[in-house]
Amino acid sequence: MTLQWKSRWPVSALIAGVLLSLSGTGVEAASAVITGEGGWLFPAWESLSKVDNPGTTRNIALVKQLQQNLAREHISLVVLVVPMKAPFYASRLPASQPLSPAVMQRYELLQSELTQAGLTTLNIKPVLQRTEHGKQTAFYRADYHWTAWSAENTADATAQLITERYRLQANPAVARRWASGSTDARSAIWRAISCRRSNVNRLVATSTPFAIRPRTTC
């Protein structure tokens, strides 16, 4: 099946990656960060004890509505959710600020709810866990963002998901550019999913499965 994006950009499919914020209920804090062991910093605005389940349900309903609207235009949607930093490094949190079981289980529950809603999603947590080896970390020690290693590995996994699930019609001209090395899909996805200025980053797939350019600039 050939997919067509009906706009001034003729493409065979649109893969929209929605980077949903996983911050919990807003917390009042004297500092913007939580200082853990070894100088590891965590964002204080992400609750370590509370989960806004009603808010999550509303967000999933909105994303489902977006998926349905896009489907009417023969556009597919892939949802990418980046886990919180704190559960990855719970042992580095201060003893006075432990994680609640609800926060620890939140990511798996969210992935399950997205799947039950009929949304295509990529479970990024195992990707980030595989990133942790040697000197490589999934998140920066003194920043709440994920590292370039995590972004690149997630880009690889996203590209694999796209090529396995979606059939895109190749364009010979684009294929020649791809073969010549002028088009780098992995770096294009990496740039798009690394952009954290917006919670929603959209990837536009051109007429070859790997020739993907971000429409959101950072």
ChimeraX attribute file (.defattr): number of C-alpha atoms within 10 A of each C-alpha:
attribute: neighborCount
match mode: 1-to-1
recipient: residues
	/A:1	8
	/A:2	13
	/A:3	18
	/A:4	19
	/A:5	18
	/A:6	13
	/A:7	7
	/A:8	6
	/A:9	10
	/A:10	12
	/A:11	20
	/A:12	24
	/A:13	28
	/A:14	22
	/A:15	20
	/A:16	22
	/A:17	24
	/A:18	21
	/A:19	20
	/A:20	19
	/A:21	15
	/A:22	19
	/A:23	19
	/A:24	20
	/A:25	16
	/A:26	13
	/A:27	14
	/A:28	10
	/A:29	10
	/A:30	8
	/A:31	10
	/A:32	14
	/A:33	17
	/A:34	18
	/A:35	17
	/A:36	20
	/A:37	12
	/A:38	10
	/A:39	11
	/A:40	20
	/A:41	21
	/A:42	24
	/A:43	19
	/A:44	18
	/A:45	17
	/A:46	22
	/A:47	21
	/A:48	25
	/A:49	16
	/A:50	18
	/A:51	21
	/A:52	15
	/A:53	13
	/A:54	9
	/A:55	12
	/A:56	16
	/A:57	14
	/A:58	11
	/A:59	13
	/A:60	18
	/A:61	14
	/A:62	12
	/A:63	19
	/A:64	17
	/A:65	12
	/A:66	12
	/A:67	20
	/A:68	16
	/A:69	13
	/A:70	17
	/A:71	12
	/A:72	9
	/A:73	14
	/A:74	16
	/A:75	19
	/A:76	20
	/A:77	23
	/A:78	21
	/A:79	21
	/A:80	22
	/A:81	21
	/A:82	22
	/A:83	20
	/A:84	25
	/A:85	22
	/A:86	24
	/A:87	19
	/A:88	16
	/A:89	16
	/A:90	16
	/A:91	13
	/A:92	18
	/A:93	21
	/A:94	14
	/A:95	11
	/A:96	6
	/A:97	13
	/A:98	15
	/A:99	19
	/A:100	15
	/A:101	11
	/A:102	13
	/A:103	20
	/A:104	18
	/A:105	12
	/A:106	21
	/A:107	20
	/A:108	12
	/A:109	13
	/A:110	18
	/A:111	20
	/A:112	14
	/A:113	15
	/A:114	18
	/A:115	13
	/A:116	10
	/A:117	13
	/A:118	10
	/A:119	20
	/A:120	18
	/A:121	19
	/A:122	20
	/A:123	21
	/A:124	20
	/A:125	18
	/A:126	10
	/A:127	17
	/A:128	22
	/A:129	13
	/A:130	13
	/A:131	21
	/A:132	15
	/A:133	9
	/A:134	6
	/A:135	6
	/A:136	14
	/A:137	18
	/A:138	23
	/A:139	24
	/A:140	16
	/A:141	18
	/A:142	14
	/A:143	14
	/A:144	16
	/A:145	19
	/A:146	19
	/A:147	18
	/A:148	17
	/A:149	17
	/A:150	24
	/A:151	28
	/A:152	19
	/A:153	18
	/A:154	27
	/A:155	22
	/A:156	18
	/A:157	16
	/A:158	23
	/A:159	18
	/A:160	13
	/A:161	15
	/A:162	18
	/A:163	13
	/A:164	10
	/A:165	9
	/A:166	15
	/A:167	15
	/A:168	21
	/A:169	17
	/A:170	16
	/A:171	14
	/A:172	11
	/A:173	11
	/A:174	17
	/A:175	17
	/A:176	12
	/A:177	13
	/A:178	16
	/A:179	11
	/A:180	9
	/A:181	10
	/A:182	11
	/A:183	18
	/A:184	15
	/A:185	22
	/A:186	22
	/A:187	16
	/A:188	18
	/A:189	26
	/A:190	21
	/A:191	20
	/A:192	24
	/A:193	26
	/A:194	21
	/A:195	17
	/A:196	13
	/A:197	10
	/A:198	13
	/A:199	13
	/A:200	18
	/A:201	22
	/A:202	21
	/A:203	22
	/A:204	21
	/A:205	23
	/A:206	24
	/A:207	23
	/A:208	22
	/A:209	22
	/A:210	23
	/A:211	22
	/A:212	24
	/A:213	20
	/A:214	22
	/A:215	12
	/A:216	16
	/A:217	11
	/A:218	11
